[in-house]
Protein backbone atom coordinates (compact mmCIF):
# COMPACT_ATOMS: atom_id res chain seq x y z
CA UNK A 1 0.00 0.00 0.00
CA UNK A 2 1.15 3.50 -0.81
CA UNK A 3 -0.24 6.89 0.12
CA UNK A 4 -0.38 7.50 -3.62
CA UNK A 5 -2.96 4.75 -4.15
CA UNK A 6 -6.38 6.15 -5.13
CA UNK A 7 -4.97 9.68 -5.08
CA UNK A 8 -4.29 10.39 -8.77
CA UNK A 9 -3.42 14.09 -8.37
CA UNK A 10 -0.89 13.43 -5.61
CA UNK A 11 0.51 10.49 -7.57
CA UNK A 12 0.93 12.65 -10.67
CA UNK A 13 2.76 15.33 -8.68
CA UNK A 14 5.16 12.80 -7.15
CA UNK A 15 5.82 11.08 -10.47
CA UNK A 16 6.50 14.46 -12.05
CA UNK A 17 9.28 14.76 -9.47
CA UNK A 18 10.52 11.33 -10.55
CA UNK A 19 10.48 12.33 -14.21
CA UNK A 20 12.43 15.50 -13.40
CA UNK A 21 14.95 13.55 -11.35
CA UNK A 22 15.60 11.33 -14.36
CA UNK A 23 16.31 14.36 -16.53
CA UNK A 24 18.72 15.75 -13.93
CA UNK A 25 20.66 12.48 -13.87
CA UNK A 26 20.70 12.13 -17.66
CA UNK A 27 22.07 15.66 -18.06
CA UNK A 28 24.90 14.98 -15.61
CA UNK A 29 23.60 17.52 -13.10
CA UNK A 30 23.02 15.02 -10.29
CA UNK A 31 26.25 13.19 -9.52
CA UNK A 32 26.04 10.68 -6.65
CA UNK A 33 23.38 12.07 -4.28
CA UNK A 34 23.74 15.64 -5.54
CA UNK A 35 20.75 17.94 -5.73
CA UNK A 36 17.46 18.24 -3.89
CA UNK A 37 13.77 18.61 -4.62
CA UNK A 38 11.00 19.74 -2.28
CA UNK A 39 7.40 20.16 -3.44
CA UNK A 40 4.47 21.55 -1.46
CA UNK A 41 1.69 18.97 -1.96
CA UNK A 42 -0.78 20.42 0.55
CA UNK A 43 -3.40 21.03 -2.15
CA UNK A 44 -3.67 17.28 -2.74
CA UNK A 45 -4.24 16.35 0.92
CA UNK A 46 -7.61 14.80 1.77
CA UNK A 47 -9.31 13.90 5.03
CA UNK A 48 -7.96 10.37 4.90
CA UNK A 49 -4.40 11.65 4.72
CA UNK A 50 -4.98 14.05 7.61
CA UNK A 51 -6.01 11.11 9.79
CA UNK A 52 -2.89 9.08 9.03
CA UNK A 53 -0.52 8.59 11.96
CA UNK A 54 3.08 9.64 11.59
CA UNK A 55 5.62 6.86 11.05
CA UNK A 56 8.36 8.87 12.75
CA UNK A 57 8.92 11.07 15.73
CA UNK A 58 8.64 14.81 15.28
CA UNK A 59 11.99 16.21 14.13
CA UNK A 60 13.00 19.84 14.73
CA UNK A 61 13.33 22.01 11.64
CA UNK A 62 15.65 24.38 13.49
CA UNK A 63 13.55 27.43 12.83
CA UNK A 64 9.89 28.39 13.25
CA UNK A 65 8.06 28.76 9.94
CA UNK A 66 4.55 30.10 10.66
CA UNK A 67 3.31 30.01 7.07
CA UNK A 68 3.83 26.24 6.91
CA UNK A 69 1.41 25.22 9.67
CA UNK A 70 -0.42 22.13 8.42
CA UNK A 71 1.51 21.98 5.15
CA UNK A 72 2.62 18.74 3.51
CA UNK A 73 5.70 18.23 1.32
CA UNK A 74 7.27 15.59 -0.85
CA UNK A 75 11.03 15.64 -0.21
CA UNK A 76 13.95 13.81 -1.77
CA UNK A 77 15.65 11.66 0.85
CA UNK A 78 19.02 12.42 2.33
CA UNK A 79 21.86 10.52 0.65
CA UNK A 80 19.42 9.33 -2.02
CA UNK A 81 20.31 9.49 -5.69
CA UNK A 82 18.25 11.19 -8.38
CA UNK A 83 18.72 8.20 -10.69
CA UNK A 84 17.10 5.96 -8.07
CA UNK A 85 14.34 8.47 -7.28
CA UNK A 86 13.46 8.47 -10.98
CA UNK A 87 12.65 4.75 -10.73
CA UNK A 88 11.01 4.68 -7.30
CA UNK A 89 10.16 8.06 -5.78
CA UNK A 90 8.57 6.72 -2.60
CA UNK A 91 11.58 4.58 -1.76
CA UNK A 92 13.94 7.51 -2.28
CA UNK A 93 11.84 10.27 -0.81
CA UNK A 94 9.02 10.74 1.64
CA UNK A 95 5.92 12.77 2.36
CA UNK A 96 6.13 14.88 5.49
CA UNK A 97 3.79 17.23 7.32
CA UNK A 98 4.62 20.27 9.39
CA UNK A 99 3.36 20.12 12.97
CA UNK A 100 1.11 22.75 14.52
CA UNK A 101 4.01 24.44 16.31
CA UNK A 102 5.51 25.21 12.87
CA UNK A 103 8.90 24.15 14.18
CA UNK A 104 8.86 20.37 13.60
CA UNK A 105 8.03 17.90 10.86
CA UNK A 106 7.04 14.25 10.88
CA UNK A 107 7.25 11.61 8.19
CA UNK A 108 3.86 10.24 7.14
CA UNK A 109 4.55 8.03 4.10
CA UNK A 110 5.53 5.70 2.62
CA UNK A 111 8.77 4.70 4.33
CA UNK A 112 11.03 6.10 7.00
CA UNK A 113 13.19 8.03 4.52
CA UNK A 114 14.76 11.06 6.17
CA UNK A 115 14.46 14.21 4.05
CA UNK A 116 17.42 16.05 2.62
CA UNK A 117 19.81 17.74 5.03
CA UNK A 118 18.94 20.96 3.19
CA UNK A 119 15.30 20.67 4.29
CA UNK A 120 15.45 23.73 6.62
CA UNK A 121 16.69 25.86 3.72
CA UNK A 122 14.04 24.56 1.34
CA UNK A 123 11.26 24.97 3.89
CA UNK A 124 12.43 28.50 4.69
CA UNK A 125 12.04 29.38 1.02
CA UNK A 126 8.57 27.82 0.92
CA UNK A 127 7.61 29.77 4.03
CA UNK A 128 8.74 32.97 2.30
CA UNK A 129 6.81 32.12 -0.89
CA UNK A 130 3.57 31.50 1.00
CA UNK A 131 3.99 34.70 3.02
CA UNK A 132 4.43 36.59 -0.25
CA UNK A 133 1.31 35.04 -1.75
CA UNK A 134 3.34 33.36 -4.48
CA UNK A 135 1.79 30.51 -6.51
CA UNK A 136 5.16 28.73 -6.54
CA UNK A 137 5.06 25.31 -4.87
CA UNK A 138 8.28 23.63 -6.01
CA UNK A 139 11.96 24.15 -5.23
CA UNK A 140 14.88 22.56 -7.05
CA UNK A 141 18.59 22.50 -6.29
CA UNK A 142 20.89 21.00 -8.92
CA UNK A 143 24.37 21.30 -10.43
CA UNK A 144 24.16 22.38 -14.10
CA UNK A 145 27.69 22.10 -15.42
CA UNK A 146 28.00 25.14 -17.69
CA UNK A 147 26.22 27.53 -15.33
CA UNK A 148 28.44 26.47 -12.44
CA UNK A 149 31.48 26.94 -14.67
CA UNK A 150 30.53 30.59 -15.27
CA UNK A 151 30.61 31.30 -11.53
CA UNK A 152 34.34 30.55 -11.40
CA UNK A 153 34.83 33.97 -13.01
CA UNK A 154 34.14 36.92 -10.72
CA UNK A 155 32.97 38.93 -13.74
CA UNK A 156 29.90 36.76 -14.13
CA UNK A 157 29.07 36.97 -10.43
CA UNK A 158 28.38 40.70 -10.75
CA UNK A 159 24.68 41.58 -10.74
CA UNK A 160 22.95 40.77 -14.05
CA UNK A 161 26.18 40.29 -16.03
CA UNK A 162 25.44 36.59 -16.52
CA UNK A 163 21.74 37.32 -17.01
CA UNK A 164 22.34 39.70 -19.92
CA UNK A 165 24.91 37.39 -21.47
CA UNK A 166 22.59 34.39 -21.32
CA UNK A 167 19.56 36.33 -22.54
CA UNK A 168 21.57 37.46 -25.56
CA UNK A 169 22.48 33.96 -26.72
CA UNK A 170 19.03 32.88 -27.95
CA UNK A 171 15.60 34.58 -27.78
CA UNK A 172 13.98 31.72 -25.84
CA UNK A 173 16.20 32.42 -22.84
CA UNK A 174 14.63 35.77 -22.13
CA UNK A 175 11.16 34.55 -23.15
CA UNK A 176 11.17 31.58 -20.79
CA UNK A 177 13.46 32.94 -18.04
CA UNK A 178 12.34 36.57 -18.03
CA UNK A 179 13.57 37.33 -14.52
CA UNK A 180 17.09 36.17 -15.24
CA UNK A 181 19.62 34.69 -12.87
CA UNK A 182 20.26 35.94 -9.35
CA UNK A 183 23.78 35.53 -7.96
CA UNK A 184 24.77 34.50 -4.44
CA UNK A 185 28.47 34.44 -3.46
CA UNK A 186 29.93 31.24 -2.10
CA UNK A 187 28.60 30.21 1.31
CA UNK A 188 28.75 26.95 3.22
CA UNK A 189 26.28 24.46 1.71
CA UNK A 190 23.17 23.83 3.84
CA UNK A 191 23.94 26.86 6.01
CA UNK A 192 21.37 29.32 7.34
CA UNK A 193 23.37 32.09 5.69
CA UNK A 194 22.98 30.48 2.28
CA UNK A 195 19.25 30.01 2.82
CA UNK A 196 18.81 33.65 3.82
CA UNK A 197 20.88 34.89 0.88
CA UNK A 198 18.79 32.76 -1.48
CA UNK A 199 15.55 34.19 -0.11
CA UNK A 200 16.99 37.70 -0.52
CA UNK A 201 17.83 36.96 -4.15
CA UNK A 202 14.33 35.59 -4.84
CA UNK A 203 12.93 38.68 -3.15
CA UNK A 204 14.99 40.74 -5.61
CA UNK A 205 12.73 39.29 -8.35
CA UNK A 206 14.61 36.20 -9.49
CA UNK A 207 13.17 32.69 -9.91
CA UNK A 208 16.56 31.06 -10.44
CA UNK A 209 19.46 31.78 -8.11
CA UNK A 210 23.07 30.84 -8.82
CA UNK A 211 25.20 29.68 -5.90
CA UNK A 212 28.84 30.49 -6.67
CA UNK A 213 30.94 27.39 -7.39
CA UNK A 214 28.08 25.14 -6.28
CA UNK A 215 24.82 25.03 -8.24
CA UNK A 216 21.44 26.64 -8.77
CA UNK A 217 18.27 26.97 -6.72
CA UNK A 218 15.05 27.44 -8.70
CA UNK A 219 11.42 27.91 -7.73
CA UNK A 220 8.25 27.71 -9.81
CA UNK A 221 4.65 26.54 -9.81
CA UNK A 222 5.70 22.89 -10.22
CA UNK A 223 8.96 21.00 -10.36
CA UNK A 224 9.02 20.56 -14.14
CA UNK A 225 8.64 24.32 -14.63
CA UNK A 226 11.53 24.94 -12.23
CA UNK A 227 13.63 22.43 -14.19
CA UNK A 228 12.68 24.08 -17.49
CA UNK A 229 14.03 27.44 -16.35
CA UNK A 230 17.38 25.94 -15.38
CA UNK A 231 17.50 23.91 -18.59
CA UNK A 232 16.93 26.98 -20.77
CA UNK A 233 19.53 29.05 -18.92
CA UNK A 234 22.09 26.26 -19.14
CA UNK A 235 21.45 25.87 -22.89
CA UNK A 236 22.36 29.54 -23.30
CA UNK A 237 25.56 28.96 -21.31
CA UNK A 238 26.36 26.00 -23.58
CA UNK A 239 25.93 28.20 -26.68
CA UNK A 240 28.28 30.80 -25.24
CA UNK A 241 30.92 28.24 -24.25
CA UNK A 242 30.61 26.46 -27.62
CA UNK A 243 31.30 29.72 -29.44
CA UNK A 244 34.32 30.40 -27.25
CA UNK A 245 35.58 26.88 -27.95
CA UNK A 246 35.28 27.64 -31.67
CA UNK A 247 37.70 30.50 -31.13
CA UNK A 248 35.47 33.56 -31.09
CA UNK A 249 33.37 35.63 -28.68
CA UNK A 250 29.70 35.43 -29.73
CA UNK A 251 28.09 38.74 -30.68
CA UNK A 252 24.84 37.98 -28.88
CA UNK A 253 21.59 39.81 -29.40
CA UNK A 254 21.70 43.58 -29.00
CA UNK A 255 20.09 45.48 -26.14
CA UNK A 256 17.52 46.76 -28.62
CA UNK A 257 16.63 43.26 -29.78
CA UNK A 258 16.23 42.04 -26.20
CA UNK A 259 14.10 45.06 -25.29
CA UNK A 260 11.89 44.33 -28.29
CA UNK A 261 11.25 40.85 -26.87
CA UNK A 262 10.19 42.38 -23.55
CA UNK A 263 7.89 44.87 -25.23
CA UNK A 264 6.22 42.43 -27.62
CA UNK A 265 5.74 39.60 -25.11
CA UNK A 266 5.11 41.72 -22.02
CA UNK A 267 8.09 40.34 -20.08
CA UNK A 268 8.77 41.62 -16.54
CA UNK A 269 12.32 42.78 -17.32
N, C-alpha and C positions, 0 to 999 in steps of 0.2 A: 504493500500500500504506500502511496505517495500523496503528499498534500496537493499535488498537481492533479490527481485523479478527479474527474468530474468538475474541474475548474478550468475550462478551456482558455479563458482570458489570462489567468495567471500562468498557465502552462505555456501559452504563446509568448508571454513576456520573458519567462525564464529561458525558453529555447531560442529566443532572439539573442539573449546573452551568450548562449552556447555557440550560435552561428557566428557572432562577432568574435568570440574567443578563437574560433577556428581561423578566421581571417587574420587576426593578430599573429598567431603562430605561423601561418603560411607566409606572411610578409617578413618574418624574421624580427618582429617587434616584441616578442615575448619569450626570450631565452629563459631556460630553466623555469623558475616560478615567477619570473618578472611580470610586473603589471598587476593592476587591480581593477575590479568593476564592482560598483554598488548601485543598485537600482531601488528606488522607492516604489514598492508594490502595494501601498496602502489602499489604492482605489480598487484593487481586486479582492480585498478581504471581505469575507461573508461572516454571518453569525456562527456558522460551524467552526470556522477558523478561530474566531475570538474565544470560543469555548475550549480550544485545545490546550492541554497542559504543556508547560515548557519541558524540554528534555534536558535542560541544563540548569545550573544555578544562575543567579543574576550576576553578571559581570560588570564591573565599573567601566564606564566610558572614559572617565578621567576629567570630564567637564560636563556641566549641566547645559542641556540643549532644549529649551522650553518649547520650541516650535515642533519638536519631534514626539511629543507626548502621544502615545497610542499608534505611532507609525510603525510600519513593517517594511523590511528591506530584504532583498536577495543580495548576498555578498559572496564574492569569491573567497575560498578558504585560504588560510595562511599556509604557506609552503606548497600550495597546489599549483599545478601547471595548466596554462591555458589550453594546451593541446589535449589534456585529459578532460578539462571542463567542457570542451567542445563535444566530446563523446558522451559524457555523463554529468550534467550540471549539478544534480542533486547529490552526487557522491563527492564532488569537488567544490561545493559551495553549500550554503545553508540559508534558510529563511529565519530572520530574527525579528523580534518586536522590542520596541523601546518601552520600558516600564513607566509607571505613572509619575515617578520622581524625576523623570527626564535625565537621569544620570547613570542608568544601568540598561543593559540589554540582556535578553535571554534567547536561547536558540529554541525554535519551535519545530522545525522540520528540515530535511527528513532524517538526517543523521547528525551526530555530535561533531560537526565540522566547525572548528573555530574560525571566525572571520579573519580577514587580513589584519596584519599588525597596523596597517594604515587606517583602520576603521575610524578612530577618533577624528582624523583629518577629513575623511570622506563625509562622516556624519556632520561635522562642523560646517562643511560646505552646504550640505542639504538643509541644515538648520537655517543658514543664511538665505538660501534660495526661497524657502517657504516664508521666511519673515519678509522678504522682498515682494512676495506675491508672484514669483516666477513660475511658469508652467514646466520648468525643467525638472525632470525626475531621475535622470541618469548621470552618473559620473564615471569617467574612464581615465585610468592612468596607464600609459604604455610608453615604449621606447622606440619611436620611429627614427631610423638610422640617420637619414640625411638631415632631419631637423635638429637632432642632437649634435650632429657634426657642426652645424652652423654656430652653435653656442660656444664652441671652442675658440671663437674669434670675438673679442670684446666689442668690435664694431657692430656686430649683429645683435648684441645684447642691449644696445641703446634703444630707447623707446621708438617703436614703429619703423626702425630701419629694416628689420627682417620682414615686417608686414608689407611695406611698400615694395620691397624686392620681390616677395612671393606673389603679391597681387599682380605685378607687372609681367610675370612669366606667361600667364595664360588667362583669358577672361574669366573662366569658370572659378578661378581662385577667389576673386573678389565677389562674384555672384553668389557663391555657396559658402564663403567664409567672410561675410561682409564686415565683421567686427575685428578681423585680423588676429594677431598673435600677441598676447601679453607676455612680458618677460620678467622672470623672477631670478635674481642672482642665486648662486649656489648656497644651499642651506642643507643641514643634516637631514637625510631622508627620514620620513615619519615624524619629524619634530613638530612641535606646536608652532614654532616660528615659521616653518614652511607652510603649514596650514593657514596661518594668519596672512602670510604674504600672498598666498593663492587667492584667498577670499578678497583681499584688497585689489588684486589684479582683475578678478571677475567684476568687482564693484566699479572698476574703471572702464567697464563696458567691453570686456573680452569674454568670449565663450571658450577659447582655447588658450591655455597658459603654458609657456615654455619654462621648464626648470633647467637652469644652466647645468650643462654636463650631466644630465640625468634623464629627462624625458618630458612628456607633456601631460597636462591634466585638462580634460575637456568635459563640458557639461552640455546637455541638450534635453529635449523632450523625451527621448528614448535612447537606448544604448547604440542602436545602429546609426542614428543621426549624429551622435557624438563621434562615433568612429568615422563617419563620412567626412566630417570637418577635418579631422586629423589626416585622413587619407588624401584629401584634396590639397591641403597645405604641403604635405610631404611630396606629392607629385610635383608641385611647383619647385620645391627644393631640388628634386631630382633633375628637372629640366635645367635649372641654373648650374648644377654641378656637372651635368653632361656637357653643357656648352663650354664650361671652363676646361673640362677634360679634352675637348676638341681643340683647345688652344686659343679660345677667344672669350671675351666678356660679352654676354648677351645684351643686346640693346634694351630689351624689355619694352613694355607699353609705355607711352608717354603719360604724364600727369593729366593731360587733356583727355586722352583716351580713357583713362581710369575714371575720371570725373564724369565722362559721358555715360559710362556704365551705371554709376550711382544715380545720375539724373533720370535715365531712361527706366531703370528698374526699381527706383525708389529705395536704394540701399541706405543703411543708417550712417555710413561713413563714406 
